[in-house]
Amino acid sequence: MLIVGTLLLSLNLLSPTTSASTYASLLEQPSAAITPPAVVLQEGTAGNSTIYANSTSAKVSVAAPSSAYDYVLSVVNQATSDLKINLRVYGSSNIGRLSNATISFHDGTLSDQIVVSDGNITQSQGALYNLAGNATICIEISNLQASTADTSYLYVYLKVLVPNTTTYSLYVITFEIT
């Protein structure tokens, strides 16, 4: 034990002494504000909707055939300013079995956003649609027909664009069609 103590004392005498200090203020302000999303998704009354975290993504399940699912999902603008929105397909699975399907925005008028005809996506993106401040618009599925019994998926982005800017958010919506 005497040898170990002497060795440690000798090593301490040979190494130079250094000291350092750090300073971090807990009073600093954050550089970015965290705000809730301006637009949220809410369940509809037709089909079966599942809303995920922060109400910014969803899964909609519907069954073919049906002439219309008038209200599968709603898009709610919680901000006072107008926004521009549209739907765009970014992926699909087993679409060849769908004879027809039209996904539209509906608020008294219709804006067709996505169209499937004879197993092909013939319109993969809709025109930008004005979503007024503090307003709600519904998403509907119409003309839904399938040639076989199976499951198809449309993977869609809801784009929420701040007008006159390039600032936007993408919300993920999965349409499951049985």
N, C-alpha and C positions, 0 to 999 in steps of 0.2 A: 504494500500500500504506500509505503514511503517512496518507492521508485515512481509510481504513477503520479503521486502528488508533486514530486520534484520535476517530472517530465512536463506536466501541465503548467507548472510555474515557469519553467524554462521556455516553453512555447509562447506563453503570454508575454514574456520579456522580449522575445525576438520579434514578435509581430507588432507593427505600428498600431496605434490606437486611432480608430475612426469613429465618427459619430454622424448621424443624419437624423433629420426630422421631416415629417410630412405634415401637411396642413390641408384639410378639406373642410370647407364651410358647409354646414347643413342648412344655411339660410339662402343658398343660391336658388334662383328661380329656374324652373324648367324652360328649355328652349322651344318646346312645342306644346300646344294645348291639345288635350284629348277631348274630343267632342263626340257625342252620339251620332250615328249616321243620319243624314237628312232624310233618306228614304228607307222605309222598312217594308218587309213583305208580311202579309197576314193571310191566314187560312181563308179559303173560299167556302162556299156552301155545296159545291158540286164536286164529285170525285173525292179523293182523299189527299189532303195536303199535310206535309210535315214541314214545319219551320225550324231552322237550325239556329245556332248561336248568333246573337245580336240581330236576329231577324233580317239577315242579309244573304241567306241562301235557303233553298227550299227543294223539296221533292214533291211532285204532283203525280198521283196515280189515277188513271182512268181506264175504262174498259170500252172496247169497240164491240159492236157498232153503237153509235149514238149520233143523233142529229146535232146535238149541242150540249156542251157542259158550259153553261153561261158564266159561271163564276168559280173558277178553280183556284184563283189566287188574286189577292189585291195588292196593289202597289200604292203605298201611302207616302205622300210628300209631307214631312213634318216641318219643313222650312216655310217661311213666308214668301220666298222668291220662287219664280218659275224655274223648272228644270226641263231638259230634253231627255227623252228616254227612247230606247228601242231594244228589240230582241235580236240576237244573232246566234246561229247554230255554230258550235265549235267542235261537235262530235256527234256520232250516232251509232246505233247498233241495231241490226235486224230490221232496217227500215223497208226492205224489199217486200215485206208482207202487208204494208199499209197501202191500201188503194187510194185513200184520201185522208187528209187531216189539215186543218187550218187553225193556226194559233194567232189570236188577235188581241189588241187592246180594245176595251169596250167601256165607253162612258156616255152612252146615248148615241154615239157614232162608232163605227168600226174602223180600225186600222189594222189590216192584215199584216202580220209580221213574219210568219213562217208558213210555208205551204208545202205539203207533200202530195204528190200526184203519181199514181201508178208506180209506187215503190221508189220514187226519186224525190229528193228535196229540190223543188223547182224555185222556191224563194227561200234563201237561207238567212236573210236579214231584212228587217223592216225599215221604213223611213223613220227619221227622228220624229217623235211625237211630243207635243207640249204637255207637260204635267204641271198644272198651275200650283201656286203656293197653297199649302194646307188642303190639297185636294187628294182624292183617291180615284184610281182607275182600276178596272178589273181586267184580268186575263181570262179569255174564254177559248175553248177548243170546240170547233164545229166541223161538220161533215166527216166525222171520224168513221172510217171503214177499214176493215182488215180482211185479207183473203184467206188467212189461216189463223188457227189458234196458237198463239205463242206470245212472247213479250218483246216489245221494241222500246228503244230508249232514244230520246233526243236530249243532248247536253247543250244547254243554252246559256248565253250570257245576257243578263239585263244590264245594258249600259246606261248609266246615269251621268249626264253631261251638264256641266255648268255652262249656260249659254254665253256665246262670244268669248269662250276660252278653249283651251285644250285640256282642261281639268275634268277627269271623269273617274267613276268607280265602276267596277264590274261585279255584279252579283251572279252567283251560280244557281241555275234552276235546272233540275233534272225532271223531264217528263217521261213517265213510265206508262206505256200503253199495252194493256193485256187484251 
